[in-house]
Amino acid sequence: MNHSTSKGTGKSDLRIVKTKRAIMNALTDLLKAKSIGKITVTELAQRAEINKGTFYLHYQDIYDLYEEALQHYLESVIDGMDFFSLFSVDPDRFARELAGCIMKYGAQDDPFLGAQNAAFNKRVPVYLCSAVVKKILETNRIPETGEARTKLMALVAGAGFVFHYQMEDKEAVIRGIASAIRDGFLN
């Protein structure tokens, strides 16, 4: 339920933008203290200084809000990374930077990715993979075709899986990712 534009104009309604920002800020504050499963709409509405009816104009429930907030959070994390242009010019360095980022996020004190919300983060790999692929396509001269997107999704999803479950030899994983980039996109 994403109502952030005025009817027929396509422009953002400032009241809606401010309300959603207040809701997102309240959610982030509350997530620092407890898991999403323990946050109520009443509590969130009080923190955001809105009434419950206003909350329900924008979201179906607290989990709908969390999904949107999580997706925006992951997109902002990816947007803040400045190494995506390395994909085409230095795949080894790109793979090393990507590995460092994968290992960095998900810290215990992260309000979205910490262990307290792990049960609610089933879509994190999808959101993260989509954001990384989007950023690679935006910053490199890779034609945005279905095939290129599929190959990138496979590469990024596979890299995430390998880093998460097979970290015995980090250097071998980095070399494998760099090799896949060269073979799949640069030759």
Salt bridges, closest charged atoms under 4 A:
ASP13 OD2 - ARG15 NH2 2.67
GLU43 OE2 - LYS34 NZ 2.69
GLU67 OE1 - ARG123 NE 3.96
GLU68 OE2 - LYS20 NZ 3.28
GLU68 OE2 - HIS72 NE2 3.79
GLU75 OE1 - HIS72 ND1 3.94
ASP79 OD1 - LYS135 NZ 3.96
ASP92 OD2 - ARG182 NH1 3.13
GLU144 OE2 - ARG149 NH2 2.66
GLU171 OE2 - ARG96 NH1 2.88
